[in-house]
Amino acid sequence: MGHRVTDSRVFRQRGAFAYLDDEDRYLSAQTSPDFKFGVIGCGMMGREHMRNTLLVGGASIGGIFDPTPKSIDHALKMLAKLQPSELPKTYGSLEEACADPDTDALIIATPNYTHLEVMRVATKTNKAIFLEKPIATSVTDAIEVCRLAANHRNIVRVGLQYRHKAVYAEAITEVLEQRNIGEVCSVNMLEHRFPFLDKVGQWNKFDEYTGGALVEKCCHYFDLINLFAGGIPEQVFASGSQAVNFKDFTHDNRRADGLDQAHVVINFDNGVIGAFSLCMFVPGSREELIVCGDAGRLHASEQALLGEQNQNRVELWTGENGVSRISTPSYPGYIANAGHHGSTFFEHVAFIEELATGEYRGPSLAEAFWSIAVGAAAQRSITERALVDLSDILPVGFDASSFSS
Ligand SMILES: NC(=O)c1ccc[n+]([C@@H]2O[C@H](COP(=O)([O-])OP(=O)(O)OC[C@H]3O[C@@H](n4cnc5c(N)ncnc54)[C@H](O)[C@@H]3O)[C@@H](O)[C@H]2O)c1
């Protein structure tokens, strides 16, 4: 990354050096941001994006839009502390937010089921767009989002930031860049965690609004499985159920219907096999990635009991091929604590770098599409109790490469 220690954001954090005159500032000199972002959707993730935008430092928050007054109030209070020199505009409508000539990019962090309709308005501008995952709740809508993105006059990036988690960034380096376990043969992932959190309007308790838990949350893991497998997913078999969570939960007279446990098996066109295990009634969170290659095995994990510090671990076995080792990859605390163990920070670094230089390394729209396609196939497999061929849920003649941006 080539970031010098003298440029560390620690020195530039407000407060500690507030007593200095500007002429005495060198390490703590403030730089003015080059870009302004408009944030659409100011709930949990919208605020995480605001925090990370300001922590990265290349952009300020020029304006915010959310139909829920409490979300706006909460975001304004946070920004009054983090961005005291600039009060963001509050827009009266999505159209107004998108049309603001003062912003360069839009961060869309609204509930899943709104992504397509928000994208239809956002792509009428020529602003860069950052869209939260999953890009849509169904394969059909995801194809439409990809089409909008491909025709957009600026970049469209997606929130599959788990690739930047310290343990997975290490795994990518070991497995895909340094090829330290040889040819990948199988990829296993596991997410065992606490239940879905409360949300504005509790949209995440209903498959209609999320696309199903295997689309909503697990698109992150299917993105990683697809990435390490290095092929196109062809067939999916899954079993799952709503075993424990929200069985007595109703909202607007509707019963929660999201599943909370699942096992998913994936066949890829290159012969690699993938598997995923989900459990959402655990008093903590544990993620695991196991990649087996013909020359070694990598096991990456992160875990925390509820309320406890996260622990990271990567174990590499290379036998007679080289050095086997165990490491505990990490980011500085102020980055890790900014959200999703630091991965959101590095997703913003990538977004700002692309705005500034045009160079980008990260998930494409096509990859975001496949992360949903596997989830949607798994949801269907559970409903139909049958193996699902991806070709059965894709339109005839579908060509994923035409969706990459
Ligand atoms: N990348 C990640 O790791 C990650 C983590 C959590 C959530 N997410 C995604 O972020 C998105 C938002 O989730 P959240 O957890 O912040 O939910 P949330 O319920 O906390 O916040 C959503 C906000 O969007 C607002 N909203 C609803 N419809 C809107 C519209 N049409 N225009 C503008 N604002 C609207 C709501 O009023 C609410 O304030 C979802 O797509 C979710 O899947 C991603």
The ligand as a Gaussian input file, in Angstrom:
#p B3LYP/6-31G(d) Opt

LIG

0 1
 N      -21.464000      -5.008000       3.971000
 C      -21.851000      -5.427000       5.168000
 O      -21.117000      -6.097000       5.877000
 C      -23.217000      -5.068000       5.658000
 C      -23.545000      -5.168000       7.014000
 C      -24.831000      -4.794000       7.419000
 C      -25.755000      -4.359000       6.496000
 N      -25.402000      -4.306000       5.170000
 C      -26.374000      -3.879000       4.153000
 O      -26.586000      -2.474000       4.292000
 C      -27.919000      -2.171000       3.940000
 C      -28.568000      -1.396000       5.074000
 O      -28.599000      -2.219000       6.209000
 P      -28.621000      -1.602000       7.688000
 O      -28.107000      -2.658000       8.572000
 O      -27.952000      -0.272000       7.719000
 O      -30.202000      -1.433000       7.920000
 P      -30.920000      -0.389000       8.892000
 O      -32.333000      -0.828000       9.003000
 O      -30.111000      -0.187000      10.123000
 O      -30.863000       0.983000       8.070000
 C      -31.470000       1.148000       6.825000
 C      -31.842000       2.630000       6.691000
 O      -32.304000       2.846000       5.348000
 C      -33.437000       3.714000       5.431000
 N      -34.227000       3.561000       4.200000
 C      -35.196000       2.666000       3.928000
 N      -35.642000       2.851000       2.661000
 C      -34.940000       3.897000       2.152000
 C      -34.931000       4.560000       0.903000
 N      -35.743000       4.172000      -0.086000
 N      -34.093000       5.596000       0.721000
 C      -33.263000       5.986000       1.722000
 N      -33.201000       5.386000       2.926000
 C      -34.033000       4.344000       3.134000
 C      -34.145000       3.300000       6.702000
 O      -35.000000       4.335000       7.162000
 C      -32.961000       3.053000       7.625000
 O      -32.587000       4.211000       8.332000
 C      -28.593000      -3.497000       3.605000
 O      -28.548000      -3.713000       2.221000
 C      -27.739000      -4.507000       4.314000
 O      -27.781000      -5.801000       3.725000
 C      -24.172000      -4.628000       4.753000

